Amino acid sequence: MSIFLDILEGVLSFLVIPLELAVLTLVYWMLLRAMRHTRSILTLGGIVVISSLVSLLNRVLRLPVLSVVANSLLNFMPLVILVLFNEELRRLLAHPAILLRRWSMGIRARRTISRQREMVEAGVNELVKAVCCLTPQPAWRNYLRDGFHLDMEEERLPKGNTGALLAIEGVTGLDEFRETGVELDCAMNYRLLRTIYYSGTALHDGGVILKLTRGGLRITAAGCRFPQSAALGDGPVHTRQNAVRGLAECSDAFVLMVSEETGSVLMPNEDDRTRIHRLASPAELREALLAFFQATPARKEGTAKGAAPEGGETLQESTER
């Protein structure tokens, strides 16, 4: 028995170094992934370059004062990293919790997705109709007439572009941004959204937050301020586009905007949420919305703590009863 334990101890001691290398590689990979497409990656590169130069000079010239300074800097390096990269570390630590929450709620939420399919499609149709009304581009206006059979003269649609910024809550929630605007609790309706973004109203400059509840897609706040993107790049500054990027970087919400200058309908790229993708047609927008709701059905469970719809109840209340 003692021989077996000695052999096992020798094998484990042999595997310690590869295991440590694997763990460090995983940690560095996660840090670099969290900081990609941000300014922090340049700061990290500068720290690495300066540290390498100081170490090389200390090794070649053997300067005692430089050695003391380098060791002091290394002792304070964890604190420097926490101060400089606090946003990236917060995002990195929050990601596993989001994945765990989705997994734990997935089984229970999948049982309700079939019953809510019609409700989701109704909300998607209202949102697509609203976007088609906000842009005068022919492909979108024709979809109103052919897809929804709306009377163009009765709708009295504006000939110019109407800027808009929309966000549908995901798993993470948007409570902190909802507090910056005017809280509402009403069902999603394309005419109501057109009214909010009419240039004569006080709420048309901010963003609208929507939430999927048991009663359907609902407007929960208007006139909200979304965060600006940390990776602005070298191009011109567009407030709504930066807000789209900023909200996409810090949440898993479905973000959508209508450009007031061009009438284009834009949303974050599916593969890289820091990049903006222009939608070519209402059918593409409809597919993206349905994919958003169907890919993570746990969102329905996450909205159970929200306000109950008129004449209805939240998912949590129904389950508990």
C-alpha positions as CSV (number, residue, x, y, z in Angstrom):
1,M,0.0,0.0,0.0
2,S,2.9,2.4,0.9
3,I,4.5,1.7,-2.5
4,F,1.2,2.6,-4.3
5,L,1.0,5.8,-2.3
6,D,4.6,6.7,-3.1
7,I,3.9,6.1,-6.8
8,L,0.8,8.2,-6.7
9,E,2.6,11.0,-4.9
10,G,5.3,11.0,-7.5
11,V,2.8,11.1,-10.4
12,L,0.9,14.0,-8.8
13,S,4.2,15.9,-8.1
14,F,5.1,15.4,-11.8
15,L,1.7,16.9,-12.9
16,V,1.8,19.9,-10.7
17,I,3.9,22.1,-13.1
18,P,1.7,21.3,-16.2
19,L,-1.4,21.9,-14.2
20,E,-0.1,25.3,-13.0
21,L,0.8,26.3,-16.5
22,A,-2.6,25.3,-17.8
23,V,-4.4,27.3,-15.1
24,L,-2.2,30.4,-15.7
25,T,-2.7,30.1,-19.5
26,L,-6.5,30.0,-19.0
27,V,-6.5,33.0,-16.7
28,Y,-4.4,35.1,-19.1
29,W,-6.6,34.0,-22.0
30,M,-9.7,35.1,-20.2
31,L,-8.2,38.4,-19.2
32,L,-7.1,39.1,-22.8
33,R,-10.6,38.1,-24.1
34,A,-12.3,40.4,-21.6
35,M,-10.1,43.3,-22.7
36,R,-10.1,42.8,-26.5
37,H,-11.4,45.8,-28.6
38,T,-10.9,48.2,-25.6
39,R,-8.3,50.8,-24.7
40,S,-7.2,48.7,-21.7
41,I,-5.4,46.3,-24.0
42,L,-3.0,49.1,-24.9
43,T,-2.4,49.9,-21.2
44,L,-1.7,46.2,-20.5
45,G,0.7,46.1,-23.4
46,G,2.5,49.2,-22.1
47,I,2.8,47.6,-18.6
48,V,4.3,44.4,-20.1
49,V,6.8,46.3,-22.3
50,I,8.0,48.5,-19.4
51,S,8.3,45.6,-17.0
52,S,10.3,43.6,-19.6
53,L,12.6,46.6,-20.2
54,V,13.2,47.1,-16.5
55,S,13.9,43.4,-16.0
56,L,16.3,43.3,-18.9
57,L,18.2,46.4,-17.7
58,N,18.4,45.0,-14.2
59,R,19.7,41.6,-15.5
60,V,22.3,43.2,-17.9
61,L,23.6,46.1,-15.9
62,R,23.0,44.7,-12.4
63,L,21.9,48.1,-10.9
64,P,21.0,47.7,-7.2
65,V,18.7,50.8,-7.0
66,L,16.8,49.7,-10.2
67,S,16.4,46.3,-8.7
68,V,14.8,47.7,-5.5
69,V,12.5,49.9,-7.6
70,A,11.5,47.0,-9.8
71,N,10.7,44.7,-6.8
72,S,8.6,47.5,-5.2
73,L,6.6,47.9,-8.4
74,L,6.0,44.2,-8.6
75,N,4.7,44.2,-5.0
76,F,2.2,46.8,-5.8
77,M,1.3,45.4,-9.3
78,P,-1.9,43.5,-8.1
79,L,-3.3,46.8,-6.7
80,V,-2.4,48.6,-9.9
81,I,-4.2,46.0,-12.0
82,L,-7.3,46.2,-9.8
83,V,-7.4,50.0,-10.2
84,L,-6.7,50.1,-14.0
85,F,-8.7,47.1,-15.1
86,N,-11.6,47.2,-12.7
87,E,-14.3,47.3,-15.5
88,E,-12.7,44.3,-17.3
89,L,-12.3,42.3,-14.1
90,R,-16.0,43.0,-13.2
91,R,-17.1,41.8,-16.6
92,L,-14.9,38.7,-16.4
93,L,-16.2,37.7,-13.0
94,A,-19.9,38.3,-14.0
95,H,-19.7,36.1,-17.1
96,P,-19.6,32.7,-15.3
97,A,-22.5,33.8,-13.0
98,I,-24.6,34.6,-16.1
99,L,-23.8,31.3,-17.7
100,L,-24.6,29.5,-14.4
101,R,-27.9,31.3,-14.1
102,R,-28.9,30.5,-17.6
103,W,-28.1,26.8,-17.1
104,S,-29.9,26.5,-13.8
105,M,-33.0,28.2,-15.1
106,G,-33.0,26.6,-18.5
107,I,-34.9,23.3,-17.7
108,R,-37.8,25.1,-16.0
109,A,-38.0,27.8,-18.6
110,R,-38.1,25.5,-21.6
111,R,-41.4,24.1,-20.4
112,T,-43.1,27.5,-20.8
113,I,-41.5,28.5,-24.1
114,S,-44.1,26.7,-26.3
115,R,-47.0,28.5,-24.5
116,Q,-45.4,31.8,-24.9
117,R,-44.5,31.5,-28.6
118,E,-47.6,33.3,-29.8
119,M,-47.1,36.0,-27.3
120,V,-43.5,36.5,-28.3
121,E,-44.4,36.6,-32.0
122,A,-47.1,39.3,-31.3
123,G,-44.6,41.5,-29.5
124,V,-42.0,41.0,-32.3
125,N,-44.6,42.0,-34.9
126,E,-45.4,45.2,-33.0
127,L,-41.8,46.1,-32.7
128,V,-41.1,45.4,-36.4
129,K,-44.1,47.5,-37.3
130,A,-42.8,50.4,-35.1
131,V,-39.3,50.3,-36.7
132,C,-40.9,50.2,-40.2
133,C,-42.8,53.3,-39.3
134,L,-39.7,55.2,-38.0
135,T,-37.6,54.8,-41.2
136,P,-38.9,55.9,-44.7
137,Q,-36.7,53.5,-46.6
138,P,-38.7,51.7,-49.3
139,A,-38.0,48.2,-48.2
140,W,-39.3,48.9,-44.7
141,R,-42.4,50.9,-45.7
142,N,-43.4,48.3,-48.3
143,Y,-43.2,45.6,-45.6
144,L,-45.9,47.6,-43.7
145,R,-48.2,47.4,-46.6
146,D,-47.5,43.9,-47.8
147,G,-46.6,42.1,-44.6
148,F,-49.0,43.8,-42.1
149,H,-51.6,45.2,-44.6
150,L,-51.6,48.7,-43.1
151,D,-53.2,51.7,-44.8
152,M,-50.4,54.1,-45.5
153,E,-52.7,57.1,-45.7
154,E,-54.5,56.2,-42.5
155,E,-51.2,55.8,-40.6
156,R,-49.9,59.3,-41.7
157,L,-46.3,58.2,-41.6
158,P,-43.6,61.0,-41.7
159,K,-41.5,61.3,-44.8
160,G,-38.3,62.0,-42.9
161,N,-36.2,59.8,-40.6
162,T,-37.1,59.4,-37.0
163,G,-34.2,58.5,-34.7
164,A,-34.8,55.8,-32.1
165,L,-32.9,53.7,-29.5
166,L,-34.4,50.5,-28.1
167,A,-33.2,47.9,-25.7
168,I,-34.9,44.6,-24.7
169,E,-33.8,43.2,-21.3
170,G,-31.8,40.0,-21.3
171,V,-30.7,37.9,-18.3
172,T,-28.6,40.7,-16.7
173,G,-31.4,43.2,-16.5
174,L,-31.3,47.0,-17.1
175,D,-32.6,48.4,-13.8
176,E,-29.7,50.9,-13.4
177,F,-30.5,52.4,-16.8
178,R,-34.3,52.3,-16.3
179,E,-33.8,54.7,-13.3
180,T,-32.3,57.3,-15.5
181,G,-35.6,57.7,-17.5
182,V,-39.3,57.8,-16.9
183,E,-40.7,54.4,-15.8
184,L,-43.7,53.1,-17.7
185,D,-45.7,49.9,-17.6
186,C,-47.6,49.4,-20.9
187,A,-47.9,46.8,-23.6
188,M,-45.7,47.2,-26.7
189,N,-47.7,49.0,-29.4
190,Y,-46.2,50.4,-32.5
191,R,-48.3,53.6,-32.4
192,L,-47.2,54.2,-28.8
193,L,-43.6,53.9,-29.7
194,R,-44.1,56.3,-32.6
195,T,-45.6,58.8,-30.2
196,I,-42.6,58.5,-27.8
197,Y,-40.2,59.2,-30.6
198,Y,-42.1,62.0,-32.1
199,S,-39.8,65.0,-32.2
200,G,-42.2,67.2,-30.2
201,T,-42.2,64.9,-27.1
202,A,-39.9,65.3,-24.1
203,L,-38.8,61.6,-24.3
204,H,-37.7,61.3,-27.9
205,D,-34.0,61.9,-27.2
206,G,-33.5,58.9,-24.8
207,G,-33.7,55.2,-25.1
208,V,-36.7,53.0,-24.6
209,I,-36.4,49.8,-22.5
210,L,-38.6,46.8,-23.1
211,K,-39.1,43.7,-21.1
212,L,-40.7,40.3,-21.9
213,T,-43.2,39.3,-19.2
214,R,-45.9,36.6,-19.1
215,G,-48.4,39.1,-20.6
216,G,-46.1,39.9,-23.6
217,L,-43.5,42.5,-24.6
218,R,-43.9,45.6,-22.5
219,I,-42.4,49.1,-22.4
220,T,-41.0,49.6,-19.0
221,A,-39.2,53.0,-19.4
222,A,-38.5,55.8,-21.8
223,G,-36.1,58.7,-22.1
224,C,-33.3,56.5,-20.6
225,R,-29.6,57.2,-20.8
226,F,-27.4,54.3,-21.9
227,P,-23.6,54.1,-21.3
228,Q,-21.1,55.2,-23.9
229,S,-18.8,52.7,-25.5
230,A,-15.2,52.4,-24.1
231,A,-13.9,51.6,-27.7
232,L,-14.9,54.7,-29.7
233,G,-12.2,54.2,-32.4
234,D,-11.0,56.9,-34.7
235,G,-14.3,57.5,-36.5
236,P,-16.8,60.3,-36.0
237,V,-18.8,60.3,-32.7
238,H,-22.4,59.3,-33.0
239,T,-24.3,59.4,-29.7
240,R,-26.8,56.7,-30.5
241,Q,-24.2,54.4,-32.1
242,N,-21.9,54.8,-29.1
243,A,-24.9,54.1,-26.8
244,V,-25.6,50.9,-28.7
245,R,-22.0,49.7,-28.4
246,G,-21.8,50.7,-24.7
247,L,-25.0,48.9,-23.7
248,A,-23.9,45.8,-25.8
249,E,-20.5,45.8,-24.0
250,C,-21.9,45.7,-20.5
251,S,-25.1,43.6,-20.9
252,D,-26.7,40.9,-23.0
253,A,-29.6,43.0,-24.0
254,F,-31.0,43.2,-27.5
255,V,-30.1,46.7,-28.6
256,L,-31.5,48.4,-31.7
257,M,-31.4,51.9,-33.2
258,V,-32.8,53.8,-36.1
259,S,-30.4,56.5,-37.5
260,E,-31.9,59.9,-37.6
261,E,-29.4,60.9,-40.4
262,T,-29.8,58.0,-42.8
263,G,-32.8,56.1,-41.6
264,S,-30.7,52.9,-41.4
265,V,-31.7,50.3,-38.8
266,L,-28.6,49.2,-36.8
267,M,-27.8,46.6,-34.1
268,P,-24.7,45.0,-32.6
269,N,-23.0,42.3,-34.6
270,E,-23.8,38.8,-33.3
271,D,-20.2,37.7,-33.2
272,D,-18.6,40.9,-32.0
273,R,-21.0,43.1,-30.0
274,T,-18.6,46.1,-30.2
275,R,-19.3,46.4,-34.0
276,I,-22.5,47.8,-35.5
277,H,-24.4,45.8,-38.2
278,R,-26.9,47.4,-40.6
279,L,-30.1,45.4,-41.1
280,A,-31.1,45.0,-44.7
281,S,-34.8,44.2,-44.3
282,P,-37.6,43.8,-41.8
283,A,-37.4,40.1,-42.3
284,E,-33.8,40.1,-41.0
285,L,-34.9,42.1,-37.9
286,R,-37.8,39.7,-37.2
287,E,-35.4,36.7,-37.4
288,A,-32.9,38.4,-35.1
289,L,-35.6,39.2,-32.5
290,L,-37.0,35.6,-32.6
291,A,-33.5,34.2,-32.3
292,F,-32.9,36.5,-29.3
293,F,-35.9,35.2,-27.4
294,Q,-35.6,31.5,-28.5
295,A,-31.8,31.2,-27.9
296,T,-32.1,32.0,-24.2
297,P,-35.5,31.1,-22.9
298,A,-34.3,31.6,-19.4
299,R,-35.0,35.3,-19.9
300,K,-38.7,34.6,-19.4
301,E,-37.9,33.3,-15.9
302,G,-35.7,36.2,-15.2
303,T,-38.5,38.7,-15.9
304,A,-40.8,37.0,-13.4
305,K,-39.9,39.6,-10.7
306,G,-41.1,42.4,-12.9
307,A,-44.4,44.2,-12.9
308,A,-47.4,42.0,-13.7
309,P,-49.4,42.9,-16.9
310,E,-52.9,44.1,-16.8
311,G,-55.3,41.3,-16.1
312,G,-52.4,38.9,-15.7
313,E,-49.6,37.7,-13.4
314,T,-45.9,37.2,-13.6
315,L,-44.4,33.9,-14.4
316,Q,-43.1,33.5,-10.8
317,E,-46.5,34.1,-9.3
318,S,-48.2,31.6,-11.6
319,T,-45.5,28.9,-10.8
320,E,-45.8,29.5,-7.0
321,R,-49.5,29.2,-7.1
